Structure formats: structure tokens, C-alpha cells
């Protein structure tokens, strides 16, 4: 079973740690986020990385898209406590990944 990690601001990472996520990385800038994500990928630390919307915007160019094979870690973006919404493109990307791997089509309205 793969491990789960969180890469986010201090507050969000703390909430996830309290919820039982052991692997957490606090990032404050784009450079720090990219460096941390590349380190996570190269060392195969976790299979799933939960990131906030702002962190996803920083690392989106480093996340594998449109590939037929699954590149780990998978990245899931969540809004912060202060608000924000997941973009339609992120929802579509996750739905497409589920369709390719599980064979079930998910429609978000």
C-alpha cells in the first residue's frame, strides 16, 4: 500500500498531520515547492501527494499530464481553509485518470 503525503502551507499541513498524514512538507515559495516535489518524485517517498491550490499552481508544469502510464506520485489539489475552488481542468484531469485506471467514467456537474 502506498503512502500519502501533504505539501502545503504550515496551517494546512498541520491539519493533515493531526488527521494522521505522517509525510508533510511545508512550502512557502514556488522554488521551494518545485524543489520539494522533484525530491519527492526522485526518492519515491509517497504514492499520493495532496497539495493546496496555490502549491498546485506552482508545480503543475512538473506533474505528468496526458501520459498513458501512471506517473507516481499522483497529485491531488485541495482548497485551503481560507477558500478557493478546484479548477475545472484539475477535476477533468482527475476524472480522466480514474477512467483510464479503473474504467469508470466520472462526470462532475
C-alpha positions, 0 to 999 in steps of 0.5 A: 500500500502506498503512502500519502503525503501533504505539501502545503502551507504550515496551517494546512499541513498541520491539519493533515498531520493531526488527521494522521498524514505522517509525510508533510512538507511545508512550502512557502515559495514556488522554488521551494515547492518545485524543489520539494516535489522533484525530491519527492518524485526522485526518492519515491517517498509517497504514492499520493501527494495532496497539495493546496491550490496555490502549491498546485499552481506552482508545480503543475508544469512538473506533474505528468499530464496526458501520459498513458502510464501512471506517473507516481506520485499522483497529485491531488489539489485541495482548497485551503481553509481560507477558500478557493475552488478546484479548477475545472481542468484539475477535476477533468484531469482527475476524472480522466485518470480514474477512467483510464485506471479503473474504467469508470467514467466520472462526470462532475456537474 
